[in-house]
Amino acid sequence: MPKMKTHRGAAKRLKVTGSGKISRSKAFKSHILEKKTRKRKRSLRQGGLVSAADVKKTKKLLPYI
């Protein structure tokens, strides 16, 4: 069977933590920042984890990690 291809878009956006969870960055931080509060922008700096409902789909996109 041939090798599976990694989904390059997903590979650039996601990475696996040491414990095997998938980390991601938060959305809504690229533009139109004037109207967002300081507190909201600060919380968007920290990343998050992919939700449990989406982990199976995400792991399919990244077969070799």
N, CA, C, O and CB atoms as a CASP TS submission, in Angstrom:
PFRMAT TS
TARGET T0000
AUTHOR 0000-0000-0000
METHOD Language model
MODEL 1
PARENT N/A
ATOM      1  N   MET     1       0.834  -1.175   0.000  1.00  0.00           N
ATOM      2  CA  MET     1       0.000   0.000   0.000  1.00  0.00           C
ATOM      3  C   MET     1       0.895   1.260   0.000  1.00  0.00           C
ATOM      4  O   MET     1       1.900   1.294   0.709  1.00  0.00           O
ATOM      5  CB  MET     1      -0.958  -0.014   1.226  1.00  0.00           C
ATOM      6  N   PRO     2       0.541   2.289  -0.784  1.00  0.00           N
ATOM      7  CA  PRO     2       1.385   3.482  -0.829  1.00  0.00           C
ATOM      8  C   PRO     2       1.313   4.276   0.471  1.00  0.00           C
ATOM      9  O   PRO     2       0.411   4.102   1.290  1.00  0.00           O
ATOM     10  CB  PRO     2       0.978   4.369  -1.998  1.00  0.00           C
ATOM     11  N   LYS     3       2.298   5.150   0.624  1.00  0.00           N
ATOM     12  CA  LYS     3       2.320   6.005   1.806  1.00  0.00           C
ATOM     13  C   LYS     3       1.138   6.957   1.776  1.00  0.00           C
ATOM     14  O   LYS     3       0.695   7.373   0.706  1.00  0.00           O
ATOM     15  CB  LYS     3       3.642   6.789   1.893  1.00  0.00           C
ATOM     16  N   MET     4       0.627   7.303   2.957  1.00  0.00           N
ATOM     17  CA  MET     4      -0.438   8.297   3.038  1.00  0.00           C
ATOM     18  C   MET     4       0.190   9.681   3.016  1.00  0.00           C
ATOM     19  O   MET     4       1.294   9.879   3.523  1.00  0.00           O
ATOM     20  CB  MET     4      -1.305   8.096   4.320  1.00  0.00           C
ATOM     21  N   LYS     5      -0.518  10.637   2.427  1.00  0.00           N
ATOM     22  CA  LYS     5      -0.006  12.000   2.395  1.00  0.00           C
ATOM     23  C   LYS     5      -0.526  12.774   3.598  1.00  0.00           C
ATOM     24  O   LYS     5      -1.681  12.632   4.000  1.00  0.00           O
ATOM     25  CB  LYS     5      -0.405  12.705   1.082  1.00  0.00           C
ATOM     26  N   THR     6       0.347  13.590   4.159  1.00  0.00           N
ATOM     27  CA  THR     6      -0.032  14.483   5.250  1.00  0.00           C
ATOM     28  C   THR     6      -0.764  15.670   4.659  1.00  0.00           C
ATOM     29  O   THR     6      -0.356  16.190   3.621  1.00  0.00           O
ATOM     30  CB  THR     6       1.211  14.945   6.071  1.00  0.00           C
ATOM     31  N   HIS     7      -1.828  16.104   5.293  1.00  0.00           N
ATOM     32  CA  HIS     7      -2.559  17.299   4.865  1.00  0.00           C
ATOM     33  C   HIS     7      -1.717  18.506   5.263  1.00  0.00           C
ATOM     34  O   HIS     7      -1.600  18.819   6.448  1.00  0.00           O
ATOM     35  CB  HIS     7      -4.007  17.366   5.508  1.00  0.00           C
ATOM     36  N   ARG     8      -1.124  19.191   4.272  1.00  0.00           N
ATOM     37  CA  ARG     8      -0.142  20.231   4.562  1.00  0.00           C
ATOM     38  C   ARG     8      -0.747  21.426   5.309  1.00  0.00           C
ATOM     39  O   ARG     8      -0.086  22.039   6.147  1.00  0.00           O
ATOM     40  CB  ARG     8       0.492  20.705   3.273  1.00  0.00           C
ATOM     41  N   GLY     9      -1.993  21.750   5.003  1.00  0.00           N
ATOM     42  CA  GLY     9      -2.643  22.858   5.708  1.00  0.00           C
ATOM     43  C   GLY     9      -2.781  22.555   7.182  1.00  0.00           C
ATOM     44  O   GLY     9      -2.563  23.428   8.022  1.00  0.00           O
ATOM     45  N   ALA    10      -3.142  21.323   7.504  1.00  0.00           N
ATOM     46  CA  ALA    10      -3.289  20.913   8.901  1.00  0.00           C
ATOM     47  C   ALA    10      -1.924  20.848   9.587  1.00  0.00           C
ATOM     48  O   ALA    10      -1.796  21.216  10.755  1.00  0.00           O
ATOM     49  CB  ALA    10      -3.999  19.544   8.992  1.00  0.00           C
ATOM     50  N   ALA    11      -0.915  20.383   8.868  1.00  0.00           N
ATOM     51  CA  ALA    11       0.425  20.255   9.445  1.00  0.00           C
ATOM     52  C   ALA    11       0.998  21.607   9.843  1.00  0.00           C
ATOM     53  O   ALA    11       1.747  21.706  10.815  1.00  0.00           O
ATOM     54  CB  ALA    11       1.361  19.569   8.458  1.00  0.00           C
ATOM     55  N   LYS    12       0.646  22.656   9.092  1.00  0.00           N
ATOM     56  CA  LYS    12       1.138  23.996   9.405  1.00  0.00           C
ATOM     57  C   LYS    12       0.409  24.609  10.588  1.00  0.00           C
ATOM     58  O   LYS    12       0.954  25.487  11.257  1.00  0.00           O
ATOM     59  CB  LYS    12       0.998  24.898   8.198  1.00  0.00           C
ATOM     60  N   ARG    13      -0.799  24.169  10.857  1.00  0.00           N
ATOM     61  CA  ARG    13      -1.620  24.788  11.889  1.00  0.00           C
ATOM     62  C   ARG    13      -1.653  24.031  13.214  1.00  0.00           C
ATOM     63  O   ARG    13      -1.953  24.621  14.252  1.00  0.00           O
ATOM     64  CB  ARG    13      -3.002  24.933  11.384  1.00  0.00           C
ATOM     65  N   LEU    14      -1.354  22.751  13.194  1.00  0.00           N
ATOM     66  CA  LEU    14      -1.513  21.913  14.380  1.00  0.00           C
ATOM     67  C   LEU    14      -0.199  21.248  14.753  1.00  0.00           C
ATOM     68  O   LEU    14       0.638  20.976  13.892  1.00  0.00           O
ATOM     69  CB  LEU    14      -2.591  20.854  14.149  1.00  0.00           C
ATOM     70  N   LYS    15      -0.025  20.988  16.045  1.00  0.00           N
ATOM     71  CA  LYS    15       1.099  20.150  16.461  1.00  0.00           C
ATOM     72  C   LYS    15       0.697  19.309  17.657  1.00  0.00           C
ATOM     73  O   LYS    15      -0.234  19.644  18.390  1.00  0.00           O
ATOM     74  CB  LYS    15       2.335  21.010  16.799  1.00  0.00           C
ATOM     75  N   VAL    16       1.405  18.224  17.839  1.00  0.00           N
ATOM     76  CA  VAL    16       1.061  17.275  18.886  1.00  0.00           C
ATOM     77  C   VAL    16       1.896  17.566  20.126  1.00  0.00           C
ATOM     78  O   VAL    16       3.106  17.774  20.031  1.00  0.00           O
ATOM     79  CB  VAL    16       1.278  15.821  18.406  1.00  0.00           C
ATOM     80  N   THR    17       1.252  17.580  21.286  1.00  0.00           N
ATOM     81  CA  THR    17       1.951  17.819  22.543  1.00  0.00           C
ATOM     82  C   THR    17       2.644  16.535  22.989  1.00  0.00           C
ATOM     83  O   THR    17       2.464  15.481  22.380  1.00  0.00           O
ATOM     84  CB  THR    17       0.972  18.322  23.635  1.00  0.00           C
ATOM     85  N   GLY    18       3.419  16.629  24.030  1.00  0.00           N
ATOM     86  CA  GLY    18       4.127  15.463  24.552  1.00  0.00           C
ATOM     87  C   GLY    18       3.202  14.360  25.016  1.00  0.00           C
ATOM     88  O   GLY    18       3.536  13.180  24.915  1.00  0.00           O
ATOM     89  N   SER    19       2.043  14.735  25.523  1.00  0.00           N
ATOM     90  CA  SER    19       1.098  13.730  26.020  1.00  0.00           C
ATOM     91  C   SER    19       0.199  13.178  24.919  1.00  0.00           C
ATOM     92  O   SER    19      -0.641  12.319  25.185  1.00  0.00           O
ATOM     93  CB  SER    19       0.243  14.324  27.119  1.00  0.00           C
ATOM     94  N   GLY    20       0.364  13.665  23.670  1.00  0.00           N
ATOM     95  CA  GLY    20      -0.409  13.130  22.554  1.00  0.00           C
ATOM     96  C   GLY    20      -1.643  13.922  22.188  1.00  0.00           C
ATOM     97  O   GLY    20      -2.367  13.549  21.265  1.00  0.00           O
ATOM     98  N   LYS    21      -1.899  15.018  22.904  1.00  0.00           N
ATOM     99  CA  LYS    21      -3.032  15.874  22.544  1.00  0.00           C
ATOM    100  C   LYS    21      -2.620  16.768  21.378  1.00  0.00           C
ATOM    101  O   LYS    21      -1.431  16.961  21.125  1.00  0.00           O
ATOM    102  CB  LYS    21      -3.503  16.734  23.766  1.00  0.00           C
ATOM    103  N   ILE    22      -3.608  17.311  20.670  1.00  0.00           N
ATOM    104  CA  ILE    22      -3.314  18.146  19.513  1.00  0.00           C
ATOM    105  C   ILE    22      -3.568  19.606  19.872  1.00  0.00           C
ATOM    106  O   ILE    22      -4.677  19.982  20.249  1.00  0.00           O
ATOM    107  CB  ILE    22      -4.169  17.722  18.288  1.00  0.00           C
ATOM    108  N   SER    23      -2.513  20.427  19.747  1.00  0.00           N
ATOM    109  CA  SER    23      -2.659  21.840  20.092  1.00  0.00           C
ATOM    110  C   SER    23      -2.920  22.649  18.834  1.00  0.00           C
ATOM    111  O   SER    23      -2.535  22.262  17.730  1.00  0.00           O
ATOM    112  CB  SER    23      -1.404  22.365  20.822  1.00  0.00           C
ATOM    113  N   ARG    24      -3.581  23.779  19.027  1.00  0.00           N
ATOM    114  CA  ARG    24      -3.935  24.655  17.917  1.00  0.00           C
ATOM    115  C   ARG    24      -3.829  26.086  18.398  1.00  0.00           C
ATOM    116  O   ARG    24      -3.737  26.342  19.598  1.00  0.00           O
ATOM    117  CB  ARG    24      -5.363  24.349  17.377  1.00  0.00           C
ATOM    118  N   SER    25      -3.843  27.031  17.445  1.00  0.00           N
ATOM    119  CA  SER    25      -3.880  28.435  17.830  1.00  0.00           C
ATOM    120  C   SER    25      -5.308  28.920  17.698  1.00  0.00           C
ATOM    121  O   SER    25      -6.107  28.330  16.971  1.00  0.00           O
ATOM    122  CB  SER    25      -2.912  29.294  16.964  1.00  0.00           C
ATOM    123  N   LYS    26      -5.628  29.991  18.398  1.00  0.00           N
ATOM    124  CA  LYS    26      -6.996  30.499  18.392  1.00  0.00           C
ATOM    125  C   LYS    26      -7.258  31.345  17.153  1.00  0.00           C
ATOM    126  O   LYS    26      -6.333  31.909  16.568  1.00  0.00           O
ATOM    127  CB  LYS    26      -7.267  31.318  19.654  1.00  0.00           C
ATOM    128  N   ALA    27      -8.507  31.427  16.764  1.00  0.00           N
ATOM    129  CA  ALA    27      -8.911  32.206  15.592  1.00  0.00           C
ATOM    130  C   ALA    27      -9.253  33.640  16.009  1.00  0.00           C
ATOM    131  O   ALA    27      -9.237  33.964  17.197  1.00  0.00           O
ATOM    132  CB  ALA    27     -10.123  31.542  14.883  1.00  0.00           C
ATOM    133  N   PHE    28      -9.561  34.489  15.037  1.00  0.00           N
ATOM    134  CA  PHE    28     -10.022  35.872  15.234  1.00  0.00           C
ATOM    135  C   PHE    28      -8.948  36.812  15.776  1.00  0.00           C
ATOM    136  O   PHE    28      -9.257  37.735  16.531  1.00  0.00           O
ATOM    137  CB  PHE    28     -11.194  35.881  16.172  1.00  0.00           C
ATOM    138  N   LYS    29      -7.690  36.586  15.398  1.00  0.00           N
ATOM    139  CA  LYS    29      -6.613  37.446  15.891  1.00  0.00           C
ATOM    140  C   LYS    29      -5.859  38.114  14.745  1.00  0.00           C
ATOM    141  O   LYS    29      -4.788  38.676  14.973  1.00  0.00           O
ATOM    142  CB  LYS    29      -5.642  36.637  16.749  1.00  0.00           C
ATOM    143  N   SER    30      -6.379  38.073  13.529  1.00  0.00           N
ATOM    144  CA  SER    30      -5.606  38.575  12.395  1.00  0.00           C
ATOM    145  C   SER    30      -5.919  40.012  11.997  1.00  0.00           C
ATOM    146  O   SER    30      -5.005  40.742  11.614  1.00  0.00           O
ATOM    147  CB  SER    30      -5.831  37.697  11.226  1.00  0.00           C
ATOM    148  N   HIS    31      -7.158  40.439  12.073  1.00  0.00           N
ATOM    149  CA  HIS    31      -7.495  41.820  11.687  1.00  0.00           C
ATOM    150  C   HIS    31      -8.769  42.262  12.405  1.00  0.00           C
ATOM    151  O   HIS    31      -9.388  41.481  13.127  1.00  0.00           O
ATOM    152  CB  HIS    31      -7.675  41.937  10.140  1.00  0.00           C
ATOM    153  N   ILE    32      -9.150  43.510  12.202  1.00  0.00           N
ATOM    154  CA  ILE    32     -10.275  44.143  12.912  1.00  0.00           C
ATOM    155  C   ILE    32     -10.065  44.011  14.432  1.00  0.00           C
ATOM    156  O   ILE    32     -10.926  43.507  15.153  1.00  0.00           O
ATOM    157  CB  ILE    32     -11.643  43.491  12.484  1.00  0.00           C
ATOM    158  N   LEU    33      -8.904  44.476  14.891  1.00  0.00           N
ATOM    159  CA  LEU    33      -8.549  44.311  16.299  1.00  0.00           C
ATOM    160  C   LEU    33      -8.933  45.524  17.149  1.00  0.00           C
ATOM    161  O   LEU    33      -8.928  45.438  18.377  1.00  0.00           O
ATOM    162  CB  LEU    33      -7.063  44.051  16.427  1.00  0.00           C
ATOM    163  N   GLU    34      -9.262  46.644  16.518  1.00  0.00           N
ATOM    164  CA  GLU    34      -9.578  47.857  17.278  1.00  0.00           C
ATOM    165  C   GLU    34     -10.787  47.674  18.179  1.00  0.00           C
ATOM    166  O   GLU    34     -10.794  48.129  19.323  1.00  0.00           O
ATOM    167  CB  GLU    34      -9.823  49.013  16.334  1.00  0.00           C
ATOM    168  N   LYS    35     -11.802  47.010  17.662  1.00  0.00           N
ATOM    169  CA  LYS    35     -13.040  46.880  18.436  1.00  0.00           C
ATOM    170  C   LYS    35     -13.003  45.746  19.464  1.00  0.00           C
ATOM    171  O   LYS    35     -13.896  45.646  20.305  1.00  0.00           O
ATOM    172  CB  LYS    35     -14.197  46.662  17.499  1.00  0.00           C
ATOM    173  N   LYS    36     -11.989  44.901  19.401  1.00  0.00           N
ATOM    174  CA  LYS    36     -11.864  43.825  20.379  1.00  0.00           C
ATOM    175  C   LYS    36     -11.166  44.362  21.629  1.00  0.00           C
ATOM    176  O   LYS    36     -10.245  45.174  21.536  1.00  0.00           O
ATOM    177  CB  LYS    36     -11.082  42.617  19.781  1.00  0.00           C
ATOM    178  N   THR    37     -11.606  43.908  22.779  1.00  0.00           N
ATOM    179  CA  THR    37     -11.047  44.414  24.032  1.00  0.00           C
ATOM    180  C   THR    37      -9.628  43.889  24.250  1.00  0.00           C
ATOM    181  O   THR    37      -9.212  42.884  23.674  1.00  0.00           O
ATOM    182  CB  THR    37     -11.944  44.018  25.215  1.00  0.00           C
ATOM    183  N   ARG    38      -8.906  44.612  25.102  1.00  0.00           N
ATOM    184  CA  ARG    38      -7.538  44.226  25.433  1.00  0.00           C
ATOM    185  C   ARG    38      -7.512  42.820  26.020  1.00  0.00           C
ATOM    186  O   ARG    38      -6.653  42.005  25.682  1.00  0.00           O
ATOM    187  CB  ARG    38      -6.915  45.230  26.420  1.00  0.00           C
ATOM    188  N   LYS    39      -8.451  42.556  26.889  1.00  0.00           N
ATOM    189  CA  LYS    39      -8.538  41.256  27.566  1.00  0.00           C
ATOM    190  C   LYS    39      -8.774  40.131  26.559  1.00  0.00           C
ATOM    191  O   LYS    39      -8.159  39.069  26.649  1.00  0.00           O
ATOM    192  CB  LYS    39      -9.666  41.270  28.616  1.00  0.00           C
ATOM    193  N   ARG    40      -9.664  40.374  25.605  1.00  0.00           N
ATOM    194  CA  ARG    40      -9.988  39.362  24.590  1.00  0.00           C
ATOM    195  C   ARG    40      -8.781  39.061  23.704  1.00  0.00           C
ATOM    196  O   ARG    40      -8.497  37.899  23.413  1.00  0.00           O
ATOM    197  CB  ARG    40     -11.168  39.832  23.724  1.00  0.00           C
ATOM    198  N   LYS    41      -8.073  40.103  23.276  1.00  0.00           N
ATOM    199  CA  LYS    41      -6.892  39.912  22.427  1.00  0.00           C
ATOM    200  C   LYS    41      -5.786  39.180  23.174  1.00  0.00           C
ATOM    201  O   LYS    41      -5.060  38.369  22.600  1.00  0.00           O
ATOM    202  CB  LYS    41      -6.374  41.261  21.921  1.00  0.00           C
ATOM    203  N   ARG    42      -5.670  39.483  24.474  1.00  0.00           N
ATOM    204  CA  ARG    42      -4.663  38.820  25.294  1.00  0.00           C
ATOM    205  C   ARG    42      -4.961  37.336  25.425  1.00  0.00           C
ATOM    206  O   ARG    42      -4.049  36.510  25.384  1.00  0.00           O
ATOM    207  CB  ARG    42      -4.589  39.464  26.675  1.00  0.00           C
ATOM    208  N   SER    43      -6.240  36.995  25.582  1.00  0.00           N
ATOM    209  CA  SER    43      -6.608  35.580  25.720  1.00  0.00           C
ATOM    210  C   SER    43      -6.474  34.824  24.407  1.00  0.00           C
ATOM    211  O   SER    43      -6.309  33.604  24.405  1.00  0.00           O
ATOM    212  CB  SER    43      -8.033  35.456  26.236  1.00  0.00           C
ATOM    213  N   LEU    44      -6.543  35.541  23.293  1.00  0.00           N
ATOM    214  CA  LEU    44      -6.376  34.892  21.988  1.00  0.00           C
ATOM    215  C   LEU    44      -4.918  34.512  21.709  1.00  0.00           C
ATOM    216  O   LEU    44      -4.645  33.679  20.845  1.00  0.00           O
ATOM    217  CB  LEU    44      -6.885  35.809  20.883  1.00  0.00           C
ATOM    218  N   ARG    45      -3.981  35.127  22.446  1.00  0.00           N
ATOM    219  CA  ARG    45      -2.565  34.793  22.250  1.00  0.00           C
ATOM    220  C   ARG    45      -2.277  33.354  22.660  1.00  0.00           C
ATOM    221  O   ARG    45      -1.494  32.661  22.011  1.00  0.00           O
ATOM    222  CB  ARG    45      -1.672  35.752  23.049  1.00  0.00           C
ATOM    223  N   GLN    46      -2.911  32.913  23.736  1.00  0.00           N
ATOM    224  CA  GLN    46      -2.681  31.543  24.193  1.00  0.00           C
ATOM    225  C   GLN    46      -3.375  30.561  23.257  1.00  0.00           C
ATOM    226  O   GLN    46      -4.484  30.810  22.783  1.00  0.00           O
ATOM    227  CB  GLN    46      -3.183  31.355  25.645  1.00  0.00           C
ATOM    228  N   GLY    47      -2.720  29.470  23.008  1.00  0.00           N
ATOM    229  CA  GLY    47      -3.306  28.450  22.151  1.00  0.00           C
ATOM    230  C   GLY    47      -4.363  27.659  22.886  1.00  0.00           C
ATOM    231  O   GLY    47      -4.637  27.900  24.061  1.00  0.00           O
ATOM    232  N   GLY    48      -4.951  26.714  22.183  1.00  0.00           N
ATOM    233  CA  GLY    48      -5.931  25.826  22.789  1.00  0.00           C
ATOM    234  C   GLY    48      -5.666  24.410  22.348  1.00  0.00           C
ATOM    235  O   GLY    48      -4.673  24.132  21.675  1.00  0.00           O
ATOM    236  N   LEU    49      -6.539  23.530  22.720  1.00  0.00           N
ATOM    237  CA  LEU    49      -6.445  22.139  22.284  1.00  0.00           C
ATOM    238  C   LEU    49      -7.612  21.834  21.359  1.00  0.00           C
ATOM    239  O   LEU    49      -8.682  22.428  21.484  1.00  0.00           O
ATOM    240  CB  LEU    49      -6.434  21.166  23.498  1.00  0.00           C
ATOM    241  N   VAL    50      -7.406  20.918  20.443  1.00  0.00           N
ATOM    242  CA  VAL    50      -8.486  20.473  19.564  1.00  0.00           C
ATOM    243  C   VAL    50      -9.492  19.719  20.426  1.00  0.00           C
ATOM    244  O   VAL    50      -9.111  18.900  21.262  1.00  0.00           O
ATOM    245  CB  VAL    50      -7.945  19.570  18.386  1.00  0.00           C
ATOM    246  N   SER    51     -10.775  19.997  20.221  1.00  0.00           N
ATOM    247  CA  SER    51     -11.806  19.384  21.058  1.00  0.00           C
ATOM    248  C   SER    51     -11.861  17.874  20.838  1.00  0.00           C
ATOM    249  O   SER    51     -11.457  17.362  19.793  1.00  0.00           O
ATOM    250  CB  SER    51     -13.177  20.010  20.764  1.00  0.00           C
ATOM    251  N   ALA    52     -12.361  17.194  21.831  1.00  0.00           N
ATOM    252  CA  ALA    52     -12.423  15.727  21.795  1.00  0.00           C
ATOM    253  C   ALA    52     -13.248  15.222  20.619  1.00  0.00           C
ATOM    254  O   ALA    52     -12.981  14.143  20.088  1.00  0.00           O
ATOM    255  CB  ALA    52     -13.007  15.193  23.098  1.00  0.00           C
ATOM    256  N   ALA    53     -14.251  15.999  20.209  1.00  0.00           N
ATOM    257  CA  ALA    53     -15.116  15.598  19.100  1.00  0.00           C
ATOM    258  C   ALA    53     -14.374  15.600  17.766  1.00  0.00           C
ATOM    259  O   ALA    53     -14.735  14.853  16.856  1.00  0.00           O
ATOM    260  CB  ALA    53     -16.321  16.522  19.018  1.00  0.00           C
ATOM    261  N   ASP    54     -13.337  16.433  17.643  1.00  0.00           N
ATOM    262  CA  ASP    54     -12.625  16.577  16.368  1.00  0.00           C
ATOM    263  C   ASP    54     -11.288  15.852  16.301  1.00  0.00           C
ATOM    264  O   ASP    54     -10.633  15.869  15.259  1.00  0.00           O
ATOM    265  CB  ASP    54     -12.399  18.016  16.093  1.00  0.00           C
ATOM    266  N   VAL    55     -10.875  15.222  17.382  1.00  0.00           N
ATOM    267  CA  VAL    55      -9.552  14.591  17.415  1.00  0.00           C
ATOM    268  C   VAL    55      -9.419  13.492  16.371  1.00  0.00           C
ATOM    269  O   VAL    55      -8.384  13.394  15.712  1.00  0.00           O
ATOM    270  CB  VAL    55      -9.278  14.019  18.797  1.00  0.00           C
ATOM    271  N   LYS    56     -10.436  12.672  16.209  1.00  0.00           N
ATOM    272  CA  LYS    56     -10.373  11.547  15.268  1.00  0.00           C
ATOM    273  C   LYS    56     -10.174  12.051  13.837  1.00  0.00           C
ATOM    274  O   LYS    56      -9.346  11.524  13.094  1.00  0.00           O
ATOM    275  CB  LYS    56     -11.660  10.693  15.358  1.00  0.00           C
ATOM    276  N   LYS    57     -10.947  13.084  13.457  1.00  0.00           N
ATOM    277  CA  LYS    57     -10.820  13.663  12.118  1.00  0.00           C
ATOM    278  C   LYS    57      -9.450  14.280  11.910  1.00  0.00           C
ATOM    279  O   LYS    57      -8.851  14.151  10.842  1.00  0.00           O
ATOM    280  CB  LYS    57     -11.900  14.714  11.887  1.00  0.00           C
ATOM    281  N   THR    58      -8.962  14.950  12.940  1.00  0.00           N
ATOM    282  CA  THR    58      -7.672  15.633  12.856  1.00  0.00           C
ATOM    283  C   THR    58      -6.530  14.641  12.709  1.00  0.00           C
ATOM    284  O   THR    58      -5.605  14.872  11.930  1.00  0.00           O
ATOM    285  CB  THR    58      -7.451  16.503  14.086  1.00  0.00           C
ATOM    286  N   LYS    59      -6.584  13.547  13.444  1.00  0.00           N
ATOM    287  CA  LYS    59      -5.517  12.544  13.350  1.00  0.00           C
ATOM    288  C   LYS    59      -5.466  11.880  11.981  1.00  0.00           C
ATOM    289  O   LYS    59      -4.411  11.409  11.557  1.00  0.00           O
ATOM    290  CB  LYS    59      -5.703  11.485  14.419  1.00  0.00           C
ATOM    291  N   LYS    60      -6.600  11.842  11.288  1.00  0.00           N
ATOM    292  CA  LYS    60      -6.647  11.305   9.931  1.00  0.00           C
ATOM    293  C   LYS    60      -5.873  12.207   8.963  1.00  0.00           C
ATOM    294  O   LYS    60      -5.259  11.730   8.008  1.00  0.00           O
ATOM    295  CB  LYS    60      -8.108  11.150   9.466  1.00  0.00           C
ATOM    296  N   LEU    61      -5.914  13.513   9.226  1.00  0.00           N
ATOM    297  CA  LEU    61      -5.206  14.466   8.375  1.00  0.00           C
ATOM    298  C   LEU    61      -3.699  14.416   8.600  1.00  0.00           C
ATOM    299  O   LEU    61      -2.920  14.756   7.710  1.00  0.00           O
ATOM    300  CB  LEU    61      -5.719  15.874   8.628  1.00  0.00           C
ATOM    301  N   LEU    62      -3.292  13.990   9.797  1.00  0.00           N
ATOM    302  CA  LEU    62      -1.873  13.960  10.162  1.00  0.00           C
ATOM    303  C   LEU    62      -1.461  12.529  10.515  1.00  0.00           C
ATOM    304  O   LEU    62      -1.309  12.210  11.695  1.00  0.00           O
ATOM    305  CB  LEU    62      -1.588  14.921  11.354  1.00  0.00           C
ATOM    306  N   PRO    63      -1.278  11.668   9.521  1.00  0.00           N
ATOM    307  CA  PRO    63      -1.064  10.246   9.819  1.00  0.00           C
ATOM    308  C   PRO    63       0.266   9.918  10.471  1.00  0.00           C
ATOM    309  O   PRO    63       0.353   8.905  11.165  1.00  0.00           O
ATOM    310  CB  PRO    63      -1.179   9.467   8.574  1.00  0.00           C
ATOM    311  N   TYR    64       1.316  10.725  10.285  1.00  0.00           N
ATOM    312  CA  TYR    64       2.645  10.323  10.755  1.00  0.00           C
ATOM    313  C   TYR    64       3.150  11.148  11.928  1.00  0.00           C
ATOM    314  O   TYR    64       4.356  11.362  12.055  1.00  0.00           O
ATOM    315  CB  TYR    64       3.627  10.419   9.632  1.00  0.00           C
ATOM    316  N   ILE    65       2.256  11.611  12.781  1.00  0.00           N
ATOM    317  CA  ILE    65       2.715  12.374  13.936  1.00  0.00           C
ATOM    318  C   ILE    65       2.339  11.674  15.231  1.00  0.00           C
ATOM    319  O   ILE    65       2.646  12.173  16.314  1.00  0.00           O
ATOM    320  CB  ILE    65       2.133  13.786  13.913  1.00  0.00           C
TER
END
